[in-house]
Amino acid sequence: MPELQEFKCPACGGAMEFVTKTQRLQCPFCDTEMGIDEYEKLQAQEEPASPPDLPKPQQQASWEQQQTEDWDQQETSHLKIYSCHSCGGEIIADETTGASSCPFCGNPVVMTGQFSGDLKPNYVIPFQKDKKDAKEQYMKYLEGKSFLPKIFKDQNHIDEIKGVYVPFWLYDAHVHADMAFLGTNVRTWTDGRNDYTETSEYSVQREGVIRFENVPEDGSKEMDDNMMESIEPFDFSKAVPFKTAYLAGYYANRYDVDAQSRMDRAKERVTKSTISEFSKTANHYTTVSTQRSQVDFTKATYKYVLYPVWLLNTTYKGEHYHFAMNGQTGKFVGNLPVDNGAYWRFILIGAVIVTVIMFVLQCLILV
Amino acid sequence: MLKKIYAIFLSLALCMMHVIPVFAADEAYVYDHAEVIAASSEQMLNDLAQEIYDTYDVRTVFILFEDETENEAKEAAFDQYDDTFGRDDGIILVVNKADDYFLVLHRGNALLTDDQKVELQSIYNAENIYKDGVEKDFEYIRSIYSGESPMPAQTIPDERLQPLLVDDADLLSTSEEEELLGKLTEISERQNLDVVVVTNNDLGGKTATEYADDFFDYNGYGYGSNHDGILFLVSMDDRSWALSTTGYGIEAFTDAGQEYMTDRIIPYLSEGNYIDAFMTYADLCDQFIEQAHTGQPYDVGNMPKGKVPWFLLPINALFGLLVMWPFANHKKNKLKTVYKAQSAKAYLVPKSLKFSRKNDQFIGKHVTHVPHVDPNRGGGGHGGGGSSIHIGSSGVSHGGSSGHF
């Protein structure tokens, strides 16, 4: 049985949760609270820490006939079964799930195997925004959006809202770039008889180094990469060394896309920024064109972290709409449905108004 | 026998001699049927008339009838004159012994004004002796021709001699003429300004402007002492047109205003649609005179405002769409916030950019030039507005414009 960790309150035995406001663990039953470090010490005292060093528990589920659905081979291999310490209920989770809650008793649990040994994240940014914040941001997000179907807004129905620690790879890069530009300065003047144009050309060279730190790319297949990029930036300076206690009460996944796979995307972004920064130093000409640009990575390292993300989704007209909020900064993103009728009505009515106004003006001027 | 023949011949010859002087005097200017003028006086008058003719190319003729009536005298006078002088320019003074009438007839181009005719009569009547009267009249005529007299040879009539529409080139049908004339008359009477249309096939060597000016003046067009009017001439001679304005017309139809009018009239002429050209002309004249009464005739910066063309509506609609569409799109895009990140700018280590090489090297320069075009040239000549005027052959000032179609 893969190891589950629960955060038992030392006073009453209830399941403690990480509270964003205080950044401490708090028991929702007896209000006892303590800091993460404190709790860890407590844990260490009670149980000798024996972190399993198996990279991946291999236990497969044994299925009983009670199962109402037929799970085919593909699906079952992605699932793991855990047993809840509090109520003994079976927790069926995806192989990457690192933190979840028991579907029977609601206790938050952490699958320690997912985050130990080689899989242990270097850092984590604890949640700064709680569920209330997420809901509020969602409401705010819906405000002031033209062409949002009225029903969507009025319905206001969130199917699901959960706080997830998303696995990220953070890349540091030392970059060397060598760029050459052709700059021209144009000057014009006239002496009444002729109009003169003087074009001065310059060969512009920029070679140098530049550094980037903590460029994030999510390491989870199921997380939409674009959505994860959209809620950036994360402020790494607020990250802390990883402790499982931070996960209490939230969901978490371990990575299933490795660092190498995401490195290309990180390099792509870094290259673009490098060229941009270098070009900025050569833009004091009338026109600039890039003759050559060569970007090399002299050093590229990566870290494994968990970043906090609030996920919401709702259903409208049979379509699922997903939203994400940066659990640290509160930045809210998501694509909303468009009321095309409203869109076209806006254009047509606006066009009619403009037409009438222009016509009236023309009549006044010309008649 | 031979002596007898010679004697008869000689007497015949002597008889002929009496006749010859009569034939020699074929250029007689004075015809005294009542025998009131002495032969020597007659001779003197003839010499005077001859002198006048030699100098000024005009025959001054005096005929005194016994007791012919005015009409009889007139006819006889013309007959006599034509027999003697043919088509020469001439002035014939015709009276009878009883002074019942004093006629001043003209042949050719020897035109006198009414005032001059009156003057001749009064001069004649001032004398008691016939000979003196005729002599003074001849002298007066001479003075006219020598320029001592202020009156020009051609006169400006007081009453209109021709209608408001003269279609010598026959560009309009009868019904069109009727319609146009009716309109011109109505406008002219209501506005107290003659609005005239003239067409012809031959300018007789004059320019269109000259012809228009002269036609207006010598045919007595124009209201009031200033001869307020406007005349539009279309000549098929060289497909030219001219506008001639007089009196208040000069003020009401400024140069810019005329351009405005002709811009709207000439295209009709070019396509051969004369009735519409002239109807438009008449309507525009009406509009312009009306405007001029307000004290601010149409001019540069104060032009009539036309109707708004209908095709502006779809154009406006298109514009409206083009304006609203990006605006709407901008709003629509706010609904989509999930994008691929463009860069890693937020993760740039501040001040980590260090250059190992940073060169801005001047390669060279070149200069090109194009001739300078002054954007203000080539525009219309009516910078300030107003009406330009010129003086016609009659001495009267006219405004106007001309062109071809």
Interface residues (C-beta under 8 A of the other chain):
Chain A: K145 S146 F147 L148 D178 G183 T190 D191 G192 R193 N194 D195 Y196 T197 E198 T199 S200 E201 Y202 S203 V204 Q205 R206 E207 G208 V209 I210 R211 F212 E213 N214 V215 P216 D224 D225 N226 M227 E229 S230 E232 P233 A266 R269 V270 K272 S273 S276 E277 F278 T281 A282 F332 V333 G334 N335 L336 P337 V338 Y343 F346 I347 L348 G350 A351 V352 I353 V354 T355 M358 F359 Q362 C363 I365 L366 V367
Chain B: K305 G306 K307 V308 L312 L313 N316 A317 F319 G320 L321 V323 M324 W325 F327 A328 K331 K332 K334 L335 K336 T337 V338 Y339 K340 A341 Q342 S343 A344 K345 A346 Y347 L348 V349 S352 L353 K354 F355 S356 R357 K358 N359 D360 Q361 F362 I363 G364 K365 H366 V367 T368 H369 V370 P371 H372
